Amino acid sequence: MLLNPQRQSHGRPCGGLPRTLLLVAVIAAAAGCARLTTGGAVRPAATGPTSEALQPVVVTEAVAVDSDDPAIWVNPEDPSQSLVVGTDKGGSLYVFDLEGRIIPDTTFSTGGRFNNVDVEYGFMLGGEAVDIAVATDRPVRLLRVLRLPEMTPVDDGGIPVFEGETGDAALPMGIALYKRPSDGAVFAVVSRKTGPSGSYLWQYRLEDDGSGRVTGTKVREFGTFSDATSMDEGVAELGEIESVAVDDALGFIYYSDELTGVRKYPADPDAPDANLELALFGTEGFADQCEGISIYAIDGGTGYILVSDQQANAFRIFRREGEPGAPHDHRLLKVVRVSTNESDGSEVSSAALGPRFPAGLFVAMSDNRTFHYYSWEDIAGEDLVRAPNGVPPAP
């Protein structure tokens, strides 16, 4: 369904309430925002998958405890042999093939709580360019770095993050990797369970320590946080920032201030305006929380930003390049309902990954311990452009 690209007025805003307005929120909840409970999950009424929901091409084998966030590794030698790395908050990283099968020899387990994961290519380690996956392990407050595709740890036991912080403010959650085009430096942008506005996210430079192990050095703190609150069965629930995505080519960071909208910042920590917020979009039309962010990149700097409308079981799609003369005006183009439930982690690639994913792969977690694979052709329909060759929509 192609929507008017102007902001939509239907649905609840992706925006909670300042804590000073909690009393108003309680009254509003009682008056008209009652929710349904299904299988222990609480979400707004009438937002679950329908007969119109897009069906996945593949549903993966289930992880052990709680799937959360995927990343896609494109095999440079044979893209049809690419992999999906998925987190299990039970303490494992799983690797799936494009059939959705777990590759047992590559499962990495710590017994911790892996939240989010991202992939970067051509990281210089021991004088060799290697591909890496980096994940947040929440309770031990570490980043774990593994070499792809074998998933061998190369971090000497982990990289500490949010040092000096206490309580929930010390617990890492989201992660996105940025490779600076000018010099190939690789950075990890890390979010946490809670934090103050202006320094909610911390950014680390990842480097070889000289012995073939990866270390991290903090280079900046940034990130506005709305401190908004929503009502969950009459109980005030403070929002948080988990989902982060980086557009390497254009040099931007996006993150979901989940009860307010998607915020945009420069990705280069050395940029003169590094801590300047460039945009806030996706502030209307969400059932409740805006969550997982992924970027479908097409040559020439065009493409799409996909944001999970978690409680509506849908993804809202915005224009990557913005509007003519207004590159930070990311307007809504389309809403796609999917068969995942309560999806808060997702990833997309515009690479051609074999006959079932000829224009790219979109992966989203579902709360039944699985990840769902969608063909970009199905996501695009007749409305959106297909990469990698920039094939226009069907007439």
Summary of the structure (lengths in Angstrom):
residues: 395
radius of gyration: 19.7
end to end distance: 15.3
largest distance: 63.2
contacts: 1417
relative contact order: 0.16
helix: 8%
strand: 46%
